Amino acid sequence: MARSADELFLQQALELARQGIGLASPNPCVGAVIVDERGRIVGRGTHLYDNLKHAEIVAIEEAGEKARGNTMYVSLEPCCHTGRTGPCADAVIKAGVARLVTAMRDPNPLVAGQGITKLLAAGIEVELNDGQLAEEARKLNEAFAVYIRCKRPLVTLKAAMSLDGKIAARPAPANVHVLGASSQASNSYITSQPALDQVHRLRRASDAILVGVGTVIADNPLLTDRSGLPRRRRLMRVILDSQLRLPLESRVVKTAREDVLVFCSFAEEKKRRALESHGVMVQQVPLAAGELGSEPGPHEGRPHLGSVLAALGEMQITSLLVEGGAIVNWAFLRSGMVDKLMLFYAPKIFGPTGTVPWLDGNGGYTLADTLKLSNISVHRYGDDFAVEGYLRDPYSETIL
């Protein structure tokens, strides 16, 4: 079936919005186009945080008088409040736009449909798309939706594993351990290069990445975005390290430029000063013991995850990619802090001996109360595939 002109132009607005990935946070990704009566695009705009102006304003300025009496297509409802800039709804009205088509309402409680109401009151015809493009728009700004409403980042748990759910071989015994002696440190990954490329695209779309200190000790990773694509601010590298065991000789410490943040519960002052002298930020948060009640969990004795997310929200971190080891993965899942999962599978089987599962720790679920993913999609990356699914709705906090 041929797509309507409205769908085609709204799709172009969404393509412009995607240009804001990695560049718009903590604001939403927004794109806008203005089309005249002959079907010609006379104005285009995308929002980049550092450029200040919202997409609608950029498009209006490019269109000039050609905006008057014509149609604007915008991926997100125009705002109606004053933040760093004035209300976009007012600018749309002043420009004389006759009709506006948008893919979704703004999840910001300060807007939430009021921008549309303001446009309607000014005599502008408004249409809200409720099809596939609306789903694309919602997914594009799901991190903003969680952040603006809940003051915490959207949490995506990512893991790469064999078909039998193994993420690595067992590390050497502690008395013979060498920093970074795992398979990952020697650039031998479970998944293929296409999957690894996608992981770095996920990192590029995230404000922060999180691992436990055990992963740093075992793998000595850099935890950087190596997508090669531009981003506004450096990927924040977050490490859970209750007792500040982070080695000063690790690559994350050696490359720290105020982009490494360690959450601890026991901050030994000498080690804290040593890390901070290397450009590492250290923040103390309460212990997680008792987070699930009196029953001990895999996160007991570790930094309280709710406090960690609240602290990241205060730093305007809108999206967090958890790439932890088995214990951190299970701690996040058991604590109910995960919004979505991205699980990569390679067509390999490790077997039961000498391997690490992707989840480890205490506790579990019965068949009746297992965690269930919703809105599932499957993606192919070379010989590998990934399962993407949600545990909660980013726009309502509803457990799915």
C-alpha positions in Angstrom: 0.0 0.0 0.0 1.4 3.4 -0.9 2.1 5.7 2.0 0.3 9.0 2.3 2.0 12.3 1.8 1.6 13.0 5.5 3.4 9.7 6.4 6.2 10.4 4.0 6.8 13.9 5.3 6.5 12.8 9.0 9.0 10.0 8.2 11.4 12.7 7.0 10.9 14.6 10.3 11.7 11.4 12.2 14.9 11.0 10.1 15.9 14.5 11.1 15.1 13.7 14.7 17.5 10.7 14.6 20.3 13.1 13.8 20.0 14.2 17.4 21.0 10.7 18.8 24.0 11.3 21.0 23.7 15.1 20.5 20.4 16.2 22.0 20.4 14.6 25.5 19.2 15.5 28.1 16.6 17.0 25.7 14.5 14.8 23.3 15.4 14.1 19.7 13.1 16.2 17.6 12.9 16.8 13.8 10.6 19.1 11.8 9.9 19.9 8.2 7.6 22.5 6.7 5.9 21.8 3.4 4.2 24.2 1.0 1.0 23.7 -0.9 2.9 22.2 -3.8 4.5 19.5 -1.7 7.9 21.1 -1.5 9.9 21.1 1.7 10.7 24.8 2.5 12.1 24.3 6.0 14.0 21.6 7.9 15.1 21.5 11.5 16.7 19.1 14.1 17.4 19.8 17.7 21.0 19.6 18.9 21.4 20.5 22.6 24.5 22.7 22.1 22.8 24.7 19.3 20.0 25.6 21.7 17.3 26.2 19.1 14.5 23.6 18.9 13.8 21.8 15.7 10.6 23.8 15.0 12.5 27.1 15.3 15.2 26.0 13.0 12.6 24.9 10.4 10.7 28.1 10.7 13.8 30.3 10.3 14.7 28.4 7.2 11.2 28.6 5.7 10.7 32.3 6.6 7.5 33.6 5.1 7.0 30.3 3.3 5.9 28.8 6.6 2.7 30.9 6.5 -0.4 29.0 5.5 1.5 25.7 5.1 2.0 22.5 7.0 4.6 21.6 9.6 5.5 18.0 10.3 7.2 17.4 13.7 8.2 14.2 15.4 7.2 15.5 18.9 4.5 17.8 20.1 5.7 21.4 20.2 6.5 22.6 23.8 4.4 25.3 25.5 6.6 26.2 28.4 9.7 28.3 28.8 12.9 26.4 29.5 16.2 27.3 28.0 14.2 28.7 25.1 10.7 30.1 24.6 7.6 28.0 23.8 7.8 26.4 20.4 4.0 26.4 20.2 4.0 30.2 20.3 6.6 30.3 17.5 4.5 28.0 15.3 1.5 30.3 15.8 3.5 33.4 15.1 4.9 31.9 11.9 1.4 31.5 10.6 1.6 27.7 10.1 -1.9 26.5 9.1 -1.6 22.8 9.9 0.6 20.7 12.1 1.1 16.9 12.0 3.0 15.3 14.9 3.9 11.7 15.7 3.4 11.9 19.5 2.5 13.9 22.5 5.4 15.3 24.6 5.8 13.1 27.8 7.1 16.1 29.7 4.4 16.8 32.4 4.9 20.5 31.6 3.5 19.9 28.1 1.6 16.6 27.9 -0.9 17.7 25.3 -1.0 21.4 26.3 1.1 22.3 23.2 -1.5 20.8 21.0 -4.3 22.5 22.9 -2.6 25.8 22.4 -2.3 25.3 18.7 -5.9 24.3 18.3 -7.0 27.4 20.3 -5.1 29.5 17.8 -7.0 28.0 14.9 -4.2 25.6 13.7 -5.4 22.2 12.4 -3.5 19.5 14.3 -3.3 15.8 13.5 -1.8 13.2 15.8 -0.4 10.2 14.0 -1.2 6.9 15.8 0.4 4.4 13.5 3.8 2.9 13.0 5.5 6.3 12.9 4.1 7.0 16.4 5.8 3.8 17.6 9.1 4.9 16.0 8.8 8.3 17.6 8.1 6.8 21.0 11.0 4.5 20.9 13.4 7.3 19.8 12.6 9.3 22.9 11.9 6.5 25.5 14.9 7.5 27.6 13.7 11.2 27.7 10.3 9.9 28.7 11.7 8.1 31.7 14.1 10.8 32.7 11.7 13.7 32.5 9.0 12.0 34.5 11.0 9.9 37.0 14.3 11.8 37.3 16.3 8.7 36.6 17.8 7.2 33.5 16.2 4.5 31.3 18.0 1.3 32.2 18.9 -1.1 29.4 20.6 -4.4 30.4 22.8 -5.7 27.6 24.5 -9.1 27.5 26.2 -11.1 24.9 26.3 -14.9 25.3 26.3 -18.3 23.7 23.1 -20.1 22.9 23.4 -21.9 26.3 23.6 -18.5 28.1 27.3 -18.3 28.9 29.2 -15.0 28.8 32.8 -16.2 29.4 35.1 -18.9 30.6 35.7 -19.0 34.4 38.6 -16.7 35.4 41.8 -18.1 36.8 42.0 -18.6 40.6 42.6 -15.4 42.6 46.1 -16.3 43.6 47.2 -16.5 39.9 44.9 -13.8 38.6 46.3 -11.2 36.2 44.4 -8.0 35.5 42.5 -8.3 32.2 43.5 -11.9 31.6 40.0 -12.9 30.4 39.0 -13.7 26.8 37.6 -10.2 26.4 40.9 -8.6 27.2 42.6 -10.5 24.5 40.0 -9.4 21.9 38.4 -12.8 21.7 34.6 -12.0 21.8 31.7 -14.4 21.9 29.8 -12.5 19.3 30.9 -11.3 15.8 32.0 -7.9 14.6 28.5 -6.9 13.3 27.1 -7.5 16.8 30.0 -5.6 18.4 29.4 -2.7 16.0 25.7 -2.6 17.2 26.9 -2.6 20.8 28.9 0.5 20.1 25.9 2.1 18.5 24.0 1.3 21.7 26.8 3.0 23.7 26.6 6.0 21.4 22.9 6.3 22.1 23.5 6.1 25.8 24.6 8.7 28.3 26.3 6.2 30.6 27.5 2.6 30.8 27.7 0.6 34.0 29.7 -2.4 35.1 30.8 -3.9 38.4 34.4 -3.7 39.6 34.7 -7.4 39.0 34.3 -6.9 35.3 37.1 -4.3 35.3 39.4 -6.5 37.2 38.7 -9.5 35.0 38.5 -7.9 31.6 40.3 -4.5 32.0 37.9 -2.9 29.5 37.9 0.7 28.3 34.1 1.0 28.4 34.1 3.7 25.6 32.0 4.5 22.7 33.9 3.4 19.6 31.1 3.8 17.1 33.0 6.6 15.4 29.8 8.7 15.4 29.7 12.2 17.0 28.3 12.7 20.5 27.8 15.8 22.6 29.4 14.6 25.8 31.7 11.7 26.7 30.1 8.4 27.6 30.0 8.4 31.4 31.7 5.2 32.6 30.0 4.0 35.9 31.5 1.4 38.1 29.9 -0.3 41.2 32.7 -0.8 43.6 31.6 -1.1 47.2 35.1 -1.2 48.7 37.1 0.8 46.1 39.0 -2.2 44.7 39.3 -0.5 41.3 42.9 -0.9 40.2 44.8 2.3 39.5 46.5 0.5 36.6 43.2 -0.3 34.9 42.5 1.2 31.5 39.4 3.0 32.8 41.5 4.8 35.4 44.4 5.6 33.1 42.0 7.1 30.5 39.7 8.9 33.0 38.9 12.5 32.1 36.1 13.3 34.5 34.1 10.6 32.7 34.6 7.8 35.2 32.3 7.6 38.2 32.7 5.1 41.0 29.8 4.4 43.4 31.1 2.9 46.6 29.7 2.1 50.1 33.0 2.0 52.0 35.3 4.9 50.8 38.8 4.4 52.2 40.1 7.9 52.1 43.6 7.1 50.8 42.3 5.1 47.9 39.6 7.7 47.2 42.2 10.4 47.0 44.3 8.3 44.7 41.4 7.6 42.3 40.4 11.3 42.3 44.0 12.3 41.5 43.6 10.3 38.3 40.4 12.1 37.3 38.0 9.5 38.7 34.9 10.8 40.5 34.0 8.8 43.6 30.5 9.0 45.2 29.4 7.1 48.3 25.9 5.7 48.5 24.1 3.5 51.0 24.4 -0.2 51.0 21.8 -2.2 49.1 21.2 -4.7 52.0 17.5 -5.0 52.7 16.5 -3.5 49.3 14.2 -6.5 48.8 13.2 -6.8 52.4 14.7 -9.1 55.0 15.5 -11.8 52.4 19.2 -11.6 51.2 19.7 -10.9 47.6 22.6 -11.0 45.1 23.1 -7.2 45.6 23.5 -7.4 49.3 26.6 -5.5 50.5 26.7 -3.6 47.2 25.8 0.0 46.4 22.1 0.7 46.6 20.9 0.7 43.0 18.0 3.1 43.5 20.5 5.6 45.0 22.8 5.1 42.0 20.1 5.8 39.5 18.9 8.8 41.5 22.4 10.2 41.5 22.8 9.7 37.8 19.4 11.4 37.2 20.7 14.4 39.1 23.7 14.5 36.6 21.2 14.6 33.7 22.0 11.1 32.6 18.9 10.0 30.7 20.0 6.5 29.6 22.1 3.9 31.2 23.5 0.8 29.5 24.3 -2.0 32.0 27.0 -4.3 30.7 27.8 -5.9 33.9 28.9 -9.4 34.7 26.6 -12.2 36.0 26.2 -10.9 39.5 25.5 -7.2 38.5 23.0 -8.4 35.8 21.0 -10.4 38.4 21.2 -7.7 41.0 19.6 -5.2 38.5 16.9 -7.7 37.5 16.1 -8.7 41.0 15.9 -5.1 42.2 13.3 -4.3 39.5 15.5 -1.5 38.1 15.6 -2.7 34.5 13.4 -1.2 31.8 14.5 -3.1 28.8 16.9 -5.9 27.8 19.1 -6.3 24.7 20.4 -9.9 24.7 22.9 -10.9 21.9 23.3 -14.6 21.1 26.1 -16.2 19.1 25.5 -19.6 17.5 27.9 -21.3 19.9 27.6 -23.7 22.8 30.1 -23.6 25.8 28.8 -26.5 27.9 28.3 -26.6 31.6 31.9 -26.8 32.8 34.3 -23.9 33.4 32.0 -21.2 32.2 30.1 -18.1 33.5 26.3 -17.8 33.1 24.9 -14.4 32.2 23.0 -14.4 35.5 24.4 -15.5 38.9 23.6 -14.9 42.5 20.9 -15.8 45.1 17.2 -16.1 44.7 15.0 -16.9 41.6 11.5 -17.0 40.4 8.9 -19.7 40.1 7.3 -20.5 36.8 4.3 -18.5 37.9 6.2 -15.3 38.7 9.0 -15.3 36.1 10.1 -12.0 34.6 8.3 -11.7 31.3 9.5 -9.5 28.3 6.9 -7.7 26.2 7.1 -5.8 22.9 9.7 -8.2 21.7 11.7 -7.8 18.5 14.5 -9.9 17.1 17.4 -8.4 15.1 20.1 -10.2 13.0 23.8 -9.1 13.1 25.8 -11.4 10.8 25.6 -14.9 12.2 24.4 -13.6 15.6 21.0 -12.4 16.6 19.6 -10.2 19.4 16.4 -10.3 21.4 15.1 -6.9 22.4 12.3 -6.6 24.9 10.8 -4.5 27.7 10.0 -5.2 31.3 8.2 -1.9 31.8 6.6 0.7 29.7 8.9 3.8 29.5 5.9 6.1 29.1 3.9 4.9 32.1 6.3 2.9 34.4 3.8 0.1 34.1 5.3 -3.4 34.6 4.5 -5.2 31.4 
